[in-house]
């Protein structure tokens, strides 16, 4: 497969994401002691409100993640905010914990949204960011944000999130087509719950257990095939030779192989795909691309 590089031209994308994995925590209350202060003017902050996981990440002046937090919370449905108060409370708490570790306030942040949604829904996401105490410096569609990190020049970047699959077709380094459809990790959990006659919450837990994923694969394979069909339908008329998967659902083993089989194009998953889009959103903060 073609090697993926980030916009950090001297840094391999996997190296960048390994670094992100080391500094972004699922619970900053058990994080290491506060990190060394960084000039606030040099910080870039991204907020990714996901259907399953919401992520807040802070980049330094070089574009490297220095701290962040992610939380499971169902305040977004199919990429759209449906629990405004819950989303604000969640983000405000994440902001407070990150600020405690940084030893300084975070004043601004960019955020993302699924492509193709109405402007009112885009503004709702921005309003959550501002109600949590940030100045919302920009909004960007999620697959385009992901490509700020992956920096594909040709191909398709697919953000398989909790509720939706977002697609960006890239030609000569530019996004020429975006789309978003309701299929993602939540649908994995729904079919697992139905097949095993368990609760949605139990299915969510099983889905992320590496010891269970091989036996769950036949159950969720049809959902993977649906993701593949979404991609196949959206690339009709485009010359596509590569598919790159990001988003938390892309962590499920075997998804790249299934999509490659359905679409008939080489498909790969970046290391720790959960953090790609949030980092790209942070790069969009104050419209500065590293």
Backbone as JSON, one array per atom type, in Angstrom:
{
  "sequence": "XXXXXXXXXXXXXXXXXXXXXXXXXXXXXXXXXXXXXXXXXXXXXXXXXXXXXXXXXXXXXXXXXXXXXXXXXXXXXXXXXXXXXXXXXXXXXXXXXXXXXXXXXXXXXXXXXXXXXXXXXXXXXXXXXXXXXXXXXXXXXXXXXXXXXXXXXXXXXXXXXXXXXXXXXXXXXXXXXXXXXXXXXXXXXXXXXXXXXXXXXXXXXXXXXXXXXXXXXXXXXXXXXXXXXXXXXXXXXXXXXXXXXXXXXXXXXXXXXXXXXXXXXXXXXXXXXXXXXXXXXXXXXXXXXX",
  "N": [[0.83, -1.2, 0.0], [0.29, 2.32, -0.56], [2.46, 4.61, 1.04], [1.49, 6.63, 3.77], [1.71, 10.06, 4.39], [1.88, 12.84, 6.64], [0.75, 16.31, 6.8], [2.78, 17.44, 8.16], [5.68, 17.64, 6.99], [8.11, 16.41, 7.52], [7.51, 14.35, 9.14], [6.32, 11.13, 9.69], [2.99, 9.98, 9.31], [2.01, 7.96, 11.02], [3.79, 8.18, 13.13], [3.1, 10.7, 14.14], [0.47, 10.14, 15.01], [0.91, 8.16, 16.9], [2.16, 9.7, 18.79], [0.0, 11.36, 19.44], [-1.68, 9.46, 20.61], [-0.31, 9.0, 22.94], [-0.65, 11.31, 24.44], [-3.32, 12.05, 24.53], [-6.02, 11.49, 26.55], [-8.45, 9.25, 28.05], [-9.37, 10.03, 30.44], [-8.61, 12.68, 32.14], [-8.34, 13.09, 34.79], [-6.71, 11.21, 35.85], [-4.41, 11.81, 34.71], [-0.94, 12.58, 34.01], [1.19, 14.88, 35.95], [0.67, 18.5, 35.63], [1.49, 19.86, 32.39], [4.34, 21.47, 30.83], [4.12, 25.03, 30.55], [2.68, 26.6, 27.63], [2.77, 29.12, 25.17], [-0.26, 30.8, 24.87], [-1.13, 32.0, 22.54], [0.01, 30.47, 20.59], [-1.3, 28.09, 20.59], [-3.47, 25.61, 19.17], [-6.74, 24.52, 18.95], [-9.0, 21.83, 18.83], [-12.34, 20.66, 18.54], [-14.23, 17.85, 18.45], [-17.3, 16.74, 18.19], [-18.68, 13.82, 18.55], [-20.87, 11.07, 17.57], [-20.52, 8.86, 19.2], [-18.01, 9.18, 20.6], [-16.63, 12.12, 21.97], [-14.1, 14.49, 21.34], [-11.49, 16.53, 22.54], [-8.74, 18.32, 21.58], [-5.45, 19.66, 21.86], [-3.06, 21.46, 20.08], [0.44, 22.25, 19.68], [2.67, 24.99, 18.64], [3.95, 23.82, 16.53], [2.21, 22.07, 15.54], [1.85, 19.67, 16.83], [0.09, 17.34, 18.87], [-0.4, 18.16, 22.25], [-1.9, 17.75, 24.48], [-5.03, 16.31, 25.44], [-8.44, 15.13, 25.54], [-10.8, 12.45, 25.49], [-14.2, 11.4, 25.45], [-16.81, 9.07, 26.01], [-20.03, 9.7, 25.07], [-23.43, 10.21, 24.51], [-24.53, 12.59, 23.03], [-24.83, 13.48, 20.58], [-26.45, 12.64, 17.57], [-26.29, 10.68, 14.77], [-24.41, 12.47, 13.76], [-25.52, 14.95, 14.37], [-26.27, 17.47, 16.75], [-28.29, 16.64, 19.42], [-28.76, 16.8, 22.09], [-28.38, 19.52, 23.47], [-27.77, 20.84, 25.93], [-26.54, 18.76, 27.36], [-24.32, 18.33, 25.69], [-22.96, 20.76, 25.92], [-22.36, 20.79, 28.69], [-20.71, 18.51, 28.82], [-18.53, 19.28, 27.14], [-17.68, 21.6, 28.44], [-16.74, 20.56, 30.87], [-14.64, 18.94, 29.94], [-12.98, 20.91, 28.83], [-12.32, 22.34, 31.16], [-10.79, 20.43, 32.59], [-8.63, 20.02, 30.84], [-7.55, 22.61, 30.76], [-6.7, 22.8, 33.4], [-4.55, 21.01, 33.43], [-2.92, 22.27, 31.57], [-2.45, 24.66, 32.8], [-3.41, 27.12, 32.07], [-5.91, 29.19, 30.45], [-8.09, 28.08, 27.78], [-8.94, 29.75, 24.95], [-10.08, 29.74, 22.41], [-11.41, 27.72, 19.75], [-11.71, 25.42, 17.04], [-14.27, 23.6, 15.29], [-15.96, 20.62, 14.02], [-18.09, 19.13, 11.45], [-20.46, 16.85, 9.98], [-20.3, 16.42, 6.42], [-22.45, 18.24, 4.18], [-24.68, 18.75, 5.8], [-27.49, 20.75, 6.97], [-27.11, 24.34, 7.27], [-28.05, 25.35, 9.67], [-27.66, 23.24, 11.45], [-24.91, 23.07, 11.43], [-24.33, 25.51, 12.65], [-25.43, 24.99, 15.15], [-23.59, 23.2, 16.26], [-21.37, 24.9, 16.43], [-22.43, 26.71, 18.28], [-22.55, 25.14, 20.58], [-19.82, 24.9, 21.16], [-19.2, 27.58, 21.72], [-20.92, 28.09, 23.88], [-19.72, 26.54, 25.76], [-17.57, 28.01, 26.49], [-15.59, 28.78, 24.68], [-14.26, 30.85, 22.03], [-15.54, 30.31, 18.9], [-13.58, 29.58, 16.36], [-13.69, 28.59, 13.82], [-15.32, 26.36, 11.47], [-15.38, 23.13, 9.98], [-15.87, 20.61, 7.53], [-15.88, 17.15, 8.42], [-14.44, 14.95, 6.98], [-12.82, 16.55, 5.31], [-11.33, 17.89, 7.23], [-9.94, 15.7, 8.27], [-8.29, 15.19, 6.11], [-6.54, 17.31, 6.21], [-4.67, 16.35, 7.9], [-3.91, 13.77, 6.93], [-3.32, 14.37, 4.3], [-3.83, 13.52, 1.61], [-3.21, 13.45, -1.87], [-4.43, 12.36, -4.03], [-7.32, 10.36, -4.17], [-9.6, 8.83, -1.79], [-10.84, 9.88, 1.27], [-12.26, 8.53, 4.11], [-14.34, 9.0, 6.76], [-15.31, 7.07, 9.18], [-17.52, 7.23, 11.5], [-19.28, 7.31, 14.66], [-22.02, 7.57, 14.1], [-22.32, 8.23, 11.4], [-21.04, 7.93, 8.02], [-18.6, 9.73, 6.56], [-17.41, 11.19, 3.56], [-14.73, 12.25, 1.51], [-13.65, 13.1, -1.62], [-10.57, 13.37, -3.17], [-8.72, 15.32, -5.38], [-5.79, 16.22, -6.97], [-4.9, 17.23, -4.54], [-7.05, 18.68, -3.64], [-10.33, 18.93, -2.24], [-12.97, 17.59, -3.96], [-15.45, 16.51, -3.85], [-17.9, 15.84, -1.44], [-19.66, 13.82, 0.95], [-22.16, 12.38, 3.14], [-23.48, 9.8, 5.03], [-25.87, 7.97, 6.99], [-24.48, 5.63, 8.59], [-22.56, 3.73, 10.79], [-20.52, 3.22, 13.71], [-22.48, 3.04, 15.72], [-24.44, 1.56, 14.47], [-23.14, -0.87, 14.23], [-23.25, -1.61, 16.93], [-26.01, -1.81, 17.31], [-26.75, -3.99, 15.64], [-25.29, -6.01, 16.84], [-26.46, -6.06, 19.39], [-29.05, -6.87, 18.7], [-28.58, -9.38, 17.51], [-27.47, -10.89, 19.57], [-29.24, -10.59, 21.58], [-28.97, -8.66, 23.66], [-28.44, -5.69, 25.68], [-28.09, -2.37, 24.28], [-25.99, -0.98, 25.48], [-24.43, -3.07, 26.53], [-23.68, -4.24, 24.13], [-22.12, -2.19, 23.02], [-19.93, -2.28, 24.75], [-18.94, -4.9, 24.29], [-18.23, -4.66, 21.61], [-15.92, -3.14, 21.55], [-14.08, -4.75, 22.75], [-11.18, -6.43, 22.31], [-10.94, -9.22, 22.53], [-13.39, -10.18, 21.83], [-13.94, -9.45, 19.27], [-13.38, -11.02, 16.99], [-15.36, -13.02, 16.99], [-17.56, -11.44, 16.74], [-17.31, -10.37, 14.27], [-18.63, -11.64, 11.94], [-21.22, -10.81, 12.48], [-21.22, -8.02, 12.31], [-20.27, -7.6, 9.81], [-22.14, -7.16, 7.59], [-22.79, -4.45, 8.05], [-20.33, -3.23, 7.64], [-20.14, -3.81, 4.92], [-22.2, -2.21, 4.02], [-21.1, 0.32, 4.51], [-19.07, 0.15, 2.63], [-20.65, 0.11, 0.29], [-21.74, 2.65, 0.36], [-19.46, 4.19, -0.09], [-18.76, 3.19, -2.65], [-20.95, 4.04, -4.21], [-20.59, 6.79, -4.12], [-18.22, 7.3, -5.42], [-18.64, 6.93, -8.06], [-18.0, 7.88, -11.34], [-15.68, 9.13, -10.73], [-12.12, 8.93, -10.86], [-10.65, 6.81, -8.9], [-8.09, 5.57, -6.88], [-7.34, 4.8, -4.37], [-8.32, 4.25, -1.02], [-8.68, 5.67, 2.13], [-9.16, 5.06, 5.5], [-10.5, 6.66, 8.35], [-11.55, 7.64, 11.69], [-13.32, 6.45, 14.59], [-14.71, 3.98, 14.27], [-13.29, 2.68, 12.35], [-11.4, 1.31, 13.7], [-12.22, -1.28, 14.15], [-11.28, -4.59, 13.61], [-10.68, -5.86, 10.36], [-12.31, -4.27, 8.79], [-11.2, -2.73, 6.72], [-10.48, -4.66, 4.83], [-12.95, -5.73, 4.11], [-14.23, -3.5, 2.97], [-12.48, -2.98, 0.86], [-12.96, -5.24, -0.65], [-15.66, -4.86, -1.37], [-15.67, -2.39, -2.72], [-13.57, -2.56, -4.48], [-11.13, -1.26, -4.52], [-7.81, -0.45, -3.37], [-7.55, -0.34, 0.14], [-6.94, 1.22, 3.25], [-6.25, 1.6, 6.76], [-5.46, 4.22, 8.93], [-3.05, 4.51, 11.63], [-4.45, 4.43, 14.84], [-7.11, 5.7, 14.2], [-9.1, 7.21, 15.42], [-8.22, 9.72, 16.29], [-7.54, 11.28, 14.12], [-9.36, 13.05, 12.71], [-10.1, 14.94, 14.83], [-7.55, 16.15, 15.25], [-7.14, 17.3, 12.75], [-9.27, 19.13, 12.76], [-8.37, 20.82, 14.78], [-6.14, 21.85, 13.49], [-7.41, 23.54, 11.78], [-8.14, 25.62, 13.37], [-8.31, 29.05, 13.86], [-7.89, 29.3, 11.21], [-5.39, 28.43, 10.43], [-3.19, 26.43, 8.78], [-0.92, 23.85, 9.22]],
  "CA": [[0.0, 0.0, 0.0], [1.0, 3.58, -0.61], [2.78, 5.16, 2.36], [0.75, 7.86, 4.08], [2.46, 11.1, 5.07], [1.05, 13.92, 7.14], [1.17, 17.63, 6.35], [4.08, 17.68, 8.8], [6.4, 16.99, 5.9], [9.25, 15.63, 8.0], [7.03, 13.39, 10.12], [5.41, 10.1, 9.23], [1.68, 10.12, 9.94], [1.9, 7.03, 12.14], [4.55, 8.75, 14.26], [2.26, 11.76, 14.69], [-0.68, 9.57, 15.71], [1.44, 7.51, 18.1], [2.35, 10.79, 19.75], [-1.34, 11.74, 19.9], [-2.17, 8.4, 21.49], [0.38, 9.1, 24.22], [-1.0, 12.51, 25.2], [-4.77, 12.23, 24.63], [-6.46, 10.54, 27.57], [-9.88, 9.1, 28.25], [-9.71, 10.55, 31.77], [-7.5, 13.54, 32.56], [-8.21, 13.1, 36.25], [-5.6, 10.33, 36.21], [-3.31, 12.21, 33.84], [0.31, 12.96, 34.68], [1.16, 16.25, 36.46], [0.52, 19.52, 34.59], [2.58, 19.94, 31.44], [5.02, 22.77, 30.79], [3.28, 26.06, 29.92], [2.89, 26.93, 26.23], [2.14, 30.39, 24.86], [-1.63, 30.58, 24.44], [-1.28, 32.43, 21.16], [0.52, 29.44, 19.69], [-2.09, 26.88, 20.71], [-4.57, 25.36, 18.27], [-7.66, 23.64, 19.69], [-10.05, 21.23, 18.02], [-13.44, 19.99, 19.23], [-14.95, 16.92, 17.58], [-18.46, 16.2, 18.91], [-19.06, 12.63, 17.81], [-22.05, 10.32, 18.0], [-20.12, 8.01, 20.32], [-16.93, 9.81, 21.36], [-16.27, 13.52, 21.74], [-12.66, 14.66, 21.55], [-10.91, 17.86, 22.59], [-7.3, 18.15, 21.43], [-4.69, 20.9, 21.79], [-1.79, 21.35, 19.35], [1.4, 23.33, 19.91], [2.93, 25.82, 17.47], [4.44, 22.97, 15.45], [1.13, 21.21, 15.09], [1.85, 18.4, 17.54], [-0.79, 17.27, 20.03], [0.29, 18.2, 23.54], [-2.82, 17.25, 25.49], [-6.4, 16.19, 24.96], [-9.3, 14.19, 26.26], [-11.96, 11.95, 24.76], [-15.22, 10.87, 26.34], [-17.99, 8.46, 25.43], [-21.25, 10.41, 25.49], [-24.41, 10.21, 23.42], [-25.16, 13.9, 22.94], [-24.95, 13.71, 19.15], [-27.08, 11.5, 16.9], [-26.04, 10.74, 13.32], [-23.65, 13.66, 13.46], [-26.25, 16.18, 14.7], [-26.46, 17.69, 18.18], [-29.69, 16.54, 19.84], [-28.8, 17.14, 23.52], [-27.53, 20.72, 23.52], [-27.3, 21.07, 27.3], [-25.58, 17.7, 27.68], [-23.1, 18.56, 24.92], [-22.26, 21.9, 26.53], [-21.82, 20.35, 29.97], [-19.6, 17.61, 28.54], [-17.39, 20.02, 26.62], [-17.19, 22.51, 29.48], [-15.95, 19.77, 31.81], [-13.4, 18.56, 29.27], [-12.19, 22.14, 28.75], [-11.79, 22.66, 32.5], [-9.72, 19.5, 32.94], [-7.47, 20.3, 29.99], [-6.97, 23.86, 31.23], [-6.0, 22.51, 34.66], [-3.27, 20.4, 33.09], [-2.11, 23.26, 30.86], [-2.15, 25.8, 33.67], [-3.83, 28.36, 31.41], [-7.22, 29.03, 29.81], [-8.21, 27.91, 26.34], [-9.86, 30.83, 24.58], [-10.67, 29.58, 21.09], [-11.38, 26.36, 19.23], [-12.48, 25.09, 15.85], [-15.05, 22.39, 15.42], [-16.26, 19.97, 12.75], [-19.46, 18.69, 11.22], [-20.59, 15.99, 8.81], [-20.54, 17.21, 5.2], [-23.77, 18.24, 3.58], [-25.8, 18.99, 6.71], [-27.98, 22.13, 6.87], [-26.31, 25.34, 7.97], [-28.54, 25.49, 11.05], [-27.02, 22.2, 12.25], [-23.51, 23.5, 11.58], [-24.31, 26.57, 13.65], [-25.71, 24.39, 16.46], [-22.32, 22.69, 16.77], [-20.58, 26.07, 16.82], [-23.02, 27.28, 19.49], [-22.1, 24.3, 21.71], [-18.43, 25.3, 21.46], [-19.19, 28.9, 22.35], [-21.58, 28.01, 25.18], [-18.79, 25.89, 26.68], [-16.58, 28.98, 26.91], [-14.63, 29.07, 23.63], [-14.63, 31.56, 20.8], [-15.48, 29.33, 17.82], [-12.76, 30.24, 15.34], [-13.94, 28.05, 12.49], [-15.94, 25.04, 11.34], [-14.9, 22.44, 8.8], [-16.46, 19.28, 7.44], [-14.97, 16.2, 9.07], [-13.44, 14.31, 6.11], [-11.83, 17.55, 4.88], [-10.42, 18.07, 8.37], [-9.05, 14.54, 8.31], [-7.28, 15.28, 5.06], [-5.49, 18.25, 6.63], [-3.65, 15.53, 8.57], [-3.44, 12.69, 6.05], [-2.77, 15.07, 3.15], [-3.92, 12.8, 0.35], [-3.25, 14.23, -3.09], [-5.41, 11.67, -4.88], [-7.96, 9.24, -3.48], [-10.8, 9.07, -1.0], [-10.71, 9.75, 2.72], [-13.56, 8.14, 4.63], [-14.43, 9.12, 8.21], [-16.36, 6.18, 9.66], [-17.72, 7.63, 12.87], [-20.26, 6.56, 15.42], [-23.35, 7.58, 13.51], [-22.34, 8.44, 9.96], [-19.83, 7.74, 7.22], [-18.33, 10.93, 5.78], [-16.52, 10.9, 2.45], [-14.17, 13.34, 0.73], [-12.84, 12.68, -2.77], [-9.47, 14.3, -3.3], [-8.04, 15.39, -6.67], [-4.73, 17.23, -6.96], [-4.82, 17.79, -3.21], [-8.24, 19.47, -3.33], [-11.58, 18.19, -2.05], [-13.86, 17.87, -5.1], [-16.79, 15.97, -3.57], [-18.12, 15.32, -0.08], [-20.97, 13.21, 1.2], [-22.28, 11.82, 4.47], [-24.68, 8.98, 5.16], [-26.05, 7.43, 8.33], [-24.03, 4.28, 8.91], [-21.31, 3.83, 11.54], [-20.32, 2.34, 14.85], [-23.74, 2.81, 16.42], [-25.13, 0.49, 13.76], [-22.47, -2.09, 14.69], [-23.78, -1.97, 18.25], [-27.41, -2.2, 17.17], [-26.88, -5.35, 15.1], [-24.78, -6.92, 17.87], [-27.5, -6.17, 20.43], [-30.15, -7.66, 18.18], [-28.17, -10.76, 17.25], [-27.15, -11.58, 20.82], [-30.32, -10.31, 22.53], [-28.41, -7.95, 24.8], [-28.71, -4.25, 25.63], [-27.19, -1.56, 23.45], [-24.79, -0.67, 26.26], [-23.61, -4.28, 26.54], [-23.13, -4.39, 22.78], [-21.05, -1.21, 22.89], [-18.78, -2.8, 25.49], [-18.41, -6.06, 23.56], [-17.69, -4.22, 20.32], [-14.57, -2.59, 21.71], [-13.24, -5.74, 23.44], [-10.43, -7.17, 21.29], [-11.15, -10.66, 22.67], [-14.71, -10.51, 21.3], [-14.16, -8.91, 17.92], [-13.37, -12.04, 15.93], [-16.66, -13.69, 16.94], [-18.56, -10.46, 16.35], [-17.08, -9.94, 12.89], [-19.7, -12.02, 11.0], [-22.44, -10.07, 12.79], [-21.11, -6.63, 11.87], [-19.81, -7.54, 8.42], [-23.09, -6.47, 6.7], [-22.69, -3.0, 8.23], [-19.12, -2.86, 6.9], [-20.47, -3.84, 3.5], [-23.0, -1.01, 3.77], [-20.13, 1.42, 4.4], [-18.45, -0.01, 1.33], [-21.58, 0.5, -0.76], [-21.83, 4.12, 0.4], [-18.27, 4.68, -0.78], [-18.85, 2.82, -4.06], [-21.94, 4.9, -4.87], [-20.12, 8.17, -4.18], [-17.06, 7.47, -6.3], [-19.03, 6.75, -9.46], [-17.63, 9.02, -12.16], [-14.36, 9.63, -10.31], [-11.0, 7.99, -10.98], [-10.17, 6.64, -7.53], [-7.19, 4.42, -6.79], [-6.94, 4.57, -2.98], [-9.28, 4.63, 0.03], [-8.06, 5.75, 3.45], [-10.19, 5.09, 6.54], [-10.25, 7.25, 9.66], [-12.74, 7.55, 12.53], [-13.23, 5.4, 15.6], [-15.23, 2.69, 13.81], [-12.26, 2.05, 11.54], [-10.57, 0.48, 14.58], [-12.7, -2.67, 14.2], [-10.46, -5.39, 12.7], [-11.28, -6.44, 9.16], [-13.16, -3.35, 8.03], [-10.53, -2.32, 5.47], [-10.54, -5.77, 3.88], [-14.33, -5.83, 3.61], [-14.49, -2.36, 2.08], [-11.7, -3.21, -0.35], [-13.67, -6.27, -1.42], [-16.9, -4.3, -1.9], [-15.42, -1.26, -3.61], [-12.59, -2.93, -5.5], [-10.0, -0.32, -4.5], [-6.95, -0.62, -2.19], [-8.1, 0.36, 1.31], [-6.08, 1.13, 4.42], [-6.65, 2.31, 7.98], [-4.31, 4.84, 9.59], [-2.88, 4.13, 13.04], [-5.34, 5.15, 15.75], [-7.9, 6.61, 13.36], [-10.01, 8.04, 16.22], [-7.7, 11.05, 16.55], [-7.17, 12.01, 12.9], [-10.26, 14.18, 12.46], [-9.93, 16.01, 15.81], [-6.31, 16.88, 15.0], [-7.39, 18.14, 11.58], [-10.11, 20.25, 13.18], [-7.5, 21.75, 15.51], [-5.32, 22.55, 12.48], [-8.27, 24.56, 11.17], [-8.33, 26.68, 14.35], [-7.8, 30.33, 13.39], [-7.61, 29.15, 9.79], [-3.96, 28.21, 10.21], [-2.87, 25.06, 8.42], [0.51, 23.65, 9.41]],
  "C": [[0.87, 1.26, 0.0], [1.24, 4.12, 0.8], [2.03, 6.47, 2.57], [1.69, 8.81, 4.81], [1.5, 12.17, 5.56], [1.5, 15.24, 6.52], [2.44, 18.08, 7.07], [5.1, 16.96, 7.93], [7.56, 16.13, 6.36], [8.83, 14.51, 8.94], [6.08, 12.41, 9.47], [4.1, 10.21, 10.0], [1.54, 9.19, 11.14], [2.65, 7.55, 13.36], [3.74, 9.85, 14.94], [1.13, 11.19, 15.53], [-0.27, 8.76, 16.93], [1.66, 8.54, 19.19], [1.0, 11.24, 20.31], [-1.88, 10.73, 20.9], [-1.55, 8.52, 22.88], [-0.1, 10.27, 25.07], [-2.5, 12.77, 25.32], [-5.33, 11.12, 25.49], [-7.98, 10.41, 27.59], [-10.32, 9.59, 29.63], [-8.53, 11.37, 32.29], [-7.36, 13.62, 34.07], [-7.1, 12.17, 36.72], [-4.39, 10.61, 35.32], [-2.08, 12.52, 34.67], [0.22, 14.41, 35.16], [1.08, 17.26, 35.31], [1.74, 19.63, 33.69], [3.18, 21.33, 31.46], [4.16, 23.79, 30.05], [3.68, 26.3, 28.46], [2.17, 28.24, 25.98], [0.75, 30.17, 24.27], [-1.85, 30.98, 23.0], [-0.83, 31.41, 20.16], [-0.32, 28.17, 19.71], [-3.18, 26.82, 19.64], [-5.45, 24.29, 18.91], [-8.74, 23.13, 18.74], [-11.07, 20.51, 18.89], [-14.19, 19.14, 18.22], [-16.07, 16.28, 18.4], [-18.99, 15.02, 18.11], [-20.3, 11.96, 18.36], [-21.73, 9.43, 19.19], [-19.09, 8.71, 21.2], [-16.78, 11.27, 20.97], [-14.83, 13.71, 22.15], [-12.33, 16.14, 21.58], [-9.39, 17.68, 22.54], [-6.65, 19.52, 21.27], [-3.37, 20.62, 21.08], [-0.87, 22.51, 19.74], [1.67, 24.07, 18.6], [3.47, 25.04, 16.29], [3.37, 22.03, 14.91], [1.1, 19.85, 15.74], [0.84, 18.43, 18.67], [0.02, 17.31, 21.32], [-0.6, 17.71, 24.68], [-4.2, 17.14, 24.86], [-7.16, 15.17, 25.77], [-10.4, 13.72, 25.33], [-12.9, 11.27, 25.73], [-16.34, 10.21, 25.52], [-19.22, 9.19, 25.96], [-22.18, 10.49, 24.3], [-25.21, 11.51, 23.45], [-25.36, 14.3, 21.48], [-25.57, 12.47, 18.53], [-26.93, 11.67, 15.4], [-25.38, 12.05, 12.93], [-24.3, 14.97, 13.83], [-26.46, 16.28, 16.2], [-27.94, 17.57, 18.51], [-29.85, 16.83, 21.33], [-27.86, 18.32, 23.72], [-26.94, 20.93, 24.9], [-26.26, 20.02, 27.69], [-24.27, 17.89, 26.96], [-22.29, 19.7, 25.52], [-21.61, 21.49, 27.85], [-20.6, 19.44, 29.78], [-18.37, 18.38, 28.1], [-16.81, 20.98, 27.66], [-16.32, 21.77, 30.49], [-14.62, 19.34, 31.2], [-12.44, 19.76, 29.19], [-11.55, 22.45, 30.1], [-10.64, 21.73, 32.87], [-8.46, 19.74, 32.11], [-6.78, 21.58, 30.45], [-6.2, 23.66, 32.53], [-4.62, 21.92, 34.39], [-2.34, 21.39, 32.38], [-1.66, 24.39, 31.78], [-2.51, 27.13, 33.05], [-5.17, 28.13, 30.72], [-7.09, 28.75, 28.31], [-9.29, 28.88, 25.86], [-10.6, 30.59, 23.28], [-10.54, 28.13, 20.64], [-12.14, 26.3, 17.92], [-13.27, 23.83, 16.11], [-15.39, 21.84, 14.04], [-17.7, 19.54, 12.67], [-19.46, 17.72, 10.05], [-20.83, 16.83, 7.56], [-21.99, 17.13, 4.76], [-24.94, 18.49, 4.51], [-26.25, 20.45, 6.59], [-27.14, 23.09, 7.71], [-26.76, 25.52, 9.41], [-27.9, 24.46, 11.97], [-25.54, 22.5, 12.46], [-23.41, 24.55, 12.68], [-24.6, 26.03, 15.05], [-24.43, 23.84, 17.08], [-21.43, 23.84, 17.23], [-21.11, 26.69, 18.11], [-22.66, 26.46, 20.72], [-20.7, 24.73, 22.13], [-18.4, 26.63, 22.18], [-19.85, 28.88, 23.72], [-20.68, 27.35, 26.21], [-17.64, 26.81, 27.07], [-15.47, 29.27, 25.92], [-15.17, 30.15, 22.69], [-14.48, 30.54, 19.68], [-14.81, 29.98, 16.61], [-13.0, 29.72, 13.94], [-14.65, 26.72, 12.56], [-15.5, 24.45, 10.02], [-15.57, 21.07, 8.74], [-15.42, 18.23, 7.82], [-14.0, 15.49, 8.13], [-12.41, 15.29, 5.56], [-10.84, 17.84, 5.99], [-9.44, 16.92, 8.46], [-7.96, 14.65, 7.27], [-6.25, 16.38, 5.31], [-4.35, 17.5, 7.3], [-3.05, 14.52, 7.59], [-2.79, 13.26, 4.8], [-2.73, 14.2, 1.9], [-3.89, 13.8, -0.8], [-4.26, 13.66, -4.08], [-6.02, 10.54, -4.06], [-9.19, 9.67, -2.71], [-10.46, 8.91, 0.47], [-12.11, 9.56, 3.29], [-13.51, 8.16, 6.15], [-15.61, 8.28, 8.67], [-16.53, 6.44, 11.15], [-18.74, 6.76, 13.58], [-21.6, 6.46, 14.72], [-23.37, 7.66, 12.0], [-21.0, 8.08, 9.34], [-19.68, 8.98, 6.33], [-17.24, 10.65, 4.75], [-16.02, 12.21, 1.84], [-13.32, 12.75, -0.38], [-11.83, 13.78, -3.05], [-8.87, 14.18, -4.7], [-7.04, 16.54, -6.64], [-4.68, 17.98, -5.62], [-6.03, 18.6, -2.78], [-9.46, 18.57, -3.17], [-12.54, 18.58, -3.17], [-15.27, 17.34, -4.87], [-16.84, 15.5, -2.13], [-19.51, 14.74, 0.02], [-20.97, 12.63, 2.61], [-23.58, 11.04, 4.54], [-24.68, 8.28, 6.51], [-25.74, 5.94, 8.38], [-22.7, 4.41, 9.64], [-21.3, 2.88, 12.71], [-21.58, 2.07, 15.65], [-24.51, 1.66, 15.77], [-24.47, -0.86, 14.03], [-23.11, -2.55, 15.99], [-25.22, -2.44, 18.16], [-27.55, -3.62, 16.64], [-26.33, -6.38, 16.07], [-25.84, -7.15, 18.94], [-28.64, -7.05, 19.95], [-29.79, -9.13, 18.01], [-27.96, -11.55, 18.53], [-28.21, -11.38, 21.89], [-29.77, -9.72, 23.82], [-28.73, -6.47, 24.65], [-27.7, -3.55, 24.71], [-25.89, -1.28, 24.19], [-23.85, -1.88, 26.35], [-22.95, -4.51, 25.18], [-21.99, -3.42, 22.54], [-19.77, -1.72, 23.57], [-18.13, -3.97, 24.77], [-17.69, -5.62, 22.3], [-16.25, -3.75, 20.43], [-13.62, -3.53, 22.44], [-12.5, -6.57, 22.39], [-10.66, -8.68, 21.34], [-12.47, -11.11, 22.04], [-14.85, -10.22, 19.8], [-14.17, -9.96, 16.82], [-14.73, -12.76, 15.85], [-17.78, -12.74, 16.54], [-18.46, -10.08, 14.87], [-18.19, -10.37, 11.93], [-21.0, -11.25, 11.24], [-22.38, -8.66, 12.21], [-20.67, -6.5, 10.41], [-20.83, -6.87, 7.49], [-23.06, -4.96, 6.84], [-21.44, -2.49, 7.53], [-19.39, -2.82, 5.4], [-21.32, -2.64, 3.11], [-22.1, 0.21, 3.64], [-19.46, 1.36, 3.03], [-19.36, 0.43, 0.19], [-21.79, 2.01, -0.81], [-20.65, 4.72, -0.36], [-18.38, 4.42, -2.28], [-19.82, 3.74, -4.81], [-21.43, 6.32, -5.05], [-18.9, 8.36, -5.07], [-17.38, 7.23, -7.76], [-18.72, 8.03, -10.24], [-16.3, 9.63, -11.79], [-13.31, 8.53, -10.48], [-10.33, 7.88, -9.62], [-9.29, 5.4, -7.46], [-6.79, 4.08, -5.36], [-8.04, 5.05, -2.03], [-8.56, 4.59, 1.37], [-9.15, 5.94, 4.5], [-9.67, 5.77, 7.79], [-11.55, 7.14, 10.45], [-12.67, 6.34, 13.45], [-13.7, 4.04, 15.14], [-14.21, 1.95, 12.95], [-11.29, 1.21, 12.37], [-10.99, -0.98, 14.57], [-11.94, -3.5, 13.17], [-11.26, -5.94, 11.52], [-12.07, -5.48, 8.31], [-12.52, -2.94, 6.72], [-10.64, -3.41, 4.42], [-11.93, -5.91, 3.28], [-14.62, -4.71, 2.62], [-13.72, -2.51, 0.77], [-12.39, -4.23, -1.26], [-14.92, -5.7, -2.09], [-16.62, -3.26, -2.99], [-14.46, -1.61, -4.74], [-11.45, -1.95, -5.63], [-9.14, -0.6, -3.28], [-7.42, 0.25, -1.04], [-7.2, 0.15, 2.5], [-6.64, 1.97, 5.56], [-5.4, 2.93, 8.58], [-4.22, 4.35, 11.03], [-3.74, 5.04, 13.9], [-6.2, 6.17, 15.03], [-8.85, 7.52, 14.13], [-9.54, 9.49, 16.31], [-7.4, 11.87, 15.3], [-8.05, 13.24, 12.7], [-10.15, 15.27, 13.52], [-8.65, 16.82, 15.62], [-6.48, 17.8, 13.8], [-8.27, 19.33, 11.9], [-9.27, 21.28, 13.91], [-6.59, 22.52, 14.55], [-6.09, 23.69, 11.83], [-8.5, 25.74, 12.11], [-7.6, 27.94, 13.88], [-7.33, 30.28, 11.95], [-6.11, 29.03, 9.5], [-3.73, 26.74, 9.96], [-1.37, 24.88, 8.49], [1.12, 23.02, 8.17]]
}
